[in-house]
Amino acid sequence: METITQLQAAAIMGVTPRRLRQRDEEGDGPPRNEAKLYPCKQFGDWMRADWRRGLGFADDGNAYDYDTERARLTHHQANAAAMDEQRKRGEMIAAEEVRQTWSEIVAAARARLLALPSRLAGTCAGRDAAGIEAEARAIVYEGLSELARGGDGTPHETAEEQAEAATGSR
């Protein structure tokens, strides 16, 4: 295996032997063998990799332009800052918060719908079709009204019961 000396390696790289030693101390120097000489193939591979890193090539071979990458980073930072500002102004809410709210709304609607048959059965016994339809419509509108107010879907008193409770006439 052919090798070169530190002086030869420094000359090939266009640096001083001192700078080559500094790179060794920094842990970024070219590979050496036991005799402290540089094997030509490994030195060439190291030098090519070092040169590519200096040009902005990653280990995977992709070339990166510093100015382009910096502009891309600045763009993304500006987008993140704009989104943060929108959140602070209340113009944007987190997706998880939206998901949770809709989950609660759907659960409330489900509870209202599931309660409908038992409420109808209890209030419509012995009524004619028109009376049952009117009661069903009232219960549906009550549920929709509760959902529109942001209710949690738990059964509440009817409007009449609330009025009676407010006046104390129960």
Buried (B, 14 or more C-beta within 10 A) or exposed (E): EEBBEBEBBBBBBEEEBEEBEEBBEEEEBBEBEEEEBBBBEBBBEBBEEBEBEEEBBEEEEEEEEEEEEEEEEEEEEEEEEEEEEEEEEEEEEEEEEEEEEEEBBEEBBEBBEEBBEEBBEEBBEEEEEEEBEEBBEBBEEBBEEBBEEEBEBEEEEEEEEEEEEEEEEE
